Each structure stands twice: as C-alpha cells, then as structure tokens.
Amino acid sequence: MLATERHARILRLVASRKVASTEELATHLQVSAETIRRDIRVLDELGQLRRVRGGAASVSAPIGEPRVEERQLLRREEKATIGRLAAGLLEDGQTVILDLGTTAMEVARAMAPRFRGVVATNSLLVAGELAAYRDIEVLVCGGRVRAGDLALSNATSVDFFHGLNADIALVSSGGVDAEHGLTDFYLDEIATRRAMLRNAKRAFVLADSAKFGVVAPHFVAELGTELGLITDRTPSAELERAIVEKGGVVVSPSPVSAGV
C-alpha cells in the first residue's frame, strides 16, 4: 500500500472516530505500529490531524490529553503490564505515593490483593479502588477536583505531599523524552507532582511506550538519578541512556537496566 493511500485511510478513520489508537490503525491498515507512528508524525506536521499519546486525534477534537474515558480504552494490556511491574517493587509496610491516571489505576488493581501498607494519592479514583482493602491505609490529599480523572490539586495538595516522607513515588506522565524529561498537560498539577517526588526515597515515572518522545506543554522533572521509568517495553537507546547514565533505573518486561 502506498503512503498516500495509507494517509487517506488514516485520516478517514480518525475523522470518523475523533481519536484512534496506533494499534487500532495498524490493525485496520494491516501494517506495523511503527509505520503508523511515522504516518501520524507526517500528517501531524501537515496539520491534517493531531498526534496524541497512543495515537492520533482529529483536528476538530479538543486539544490536549484525551479524555479519561478514551484513555481507558487505549493500550490496556501495556498499562496492565506496568501495573504488575510497579506492584512487584513494593514491600509490606511501605508508604507509597500513587499518582492519578489510567496507568496508576492498573497499579492499584495489581497491588491491592497483597500489599499491606500506606498509599497516599491525589486521585479519588485510585482511592476508591483501594479503599475496600483493610490492609491498605489510604491517604487522600485535599484540593480542587478536576473532572474526568477526579484529580486533586492546589496549594493544599502541595502542602500535603511536602509533609509526607514516602518510600516510593509512582508518578504519571503526559510524555517522556530524553531531552525534555517528564512533562504533563495540566499546569495546575505540576507543583503537586514535584512535591510527590521531593521527599520520596525512590521515584518512578509510569509511562507506556506510546509516551516515548512525547513532549507535553509543561515540564515536571528531569529523568535520571532521582527518577526512573517503569514501562511496557525497552525504550529507545537515547531515552534509556538519558536515564541510565545519570544513575537511574529502567524497569520493563525485558531485563532491568541500572546505572552504577
């Protein structure tokens, strides 16, 4: 199939559905996911669609991160893999910070049956997922609630996490890039996420591979010594090097890479 024909079919599908995942497009066109990613980059540069995390959106769709309902349908297996990997790092008795988002929800589901300890979160959805487990003490920061993700943020949430000494922080991401580090779409939540990272003994970004190379509008933190990565597959050599050379850790289904 010629590139021009692929592009036309991608545009028709995205226009009809507003948002389409890379895997969905690859299956529909019977080509590789990498081919679709290249096509999406080209079409995005031409202004014919918008490249979003995990796929493409119509230019008429709302700008920014897809709605939580849409994200719940994207890359579910990859997020479940990240959830299991993250849960495997936890030990009973720890205090864990768990951020908001659909990947964080998979971490909550994976950890809930066997973890005994404290979980602090800025997500009412995560809190609701864990609240039924009596061996888990759930702490929820205060703040203003953002619709969709039911995320909490403002000065109250920042103060809450500044005062918490956690064993491990598992934070969400809008994008992860070797040069630009961890970035996100919501300016109001940046200060809260930085406060999560400040006092944690260990910290990891939860990011599926569709977020590699994505740069969201707002900078959160550099990758490296104090911030590793938990993901569904080995990242590019450039991204892995940006983490490992600074002493960080990459956790994926492949062998773990660690700096010295």
Secondary structure, DSSP 4 states (H G I P E B T S, - for coil): --HHHHHHHHHHHHHHHSEEEHHHHHHHHTS-HHHHHHHHHHHHHTTSSEEETTEEE-TTSPSSSPPHHHHTTSSHHHHHHHHHHHHTT--TT-EEEE--SHHHHHHHHHHTTT--EEEEESBHHHHHHHTT-TTEEEEE--SEEETTTTEEESHHHHHHHHT---SEEEE--SEEETTTEEEES-GGGHHHHHHHHHT-SEEEEE--GGGBT---SEEEE--BTTBEEE-SSPPPHHHHHHHHTTT-EEE-SSPPEE--
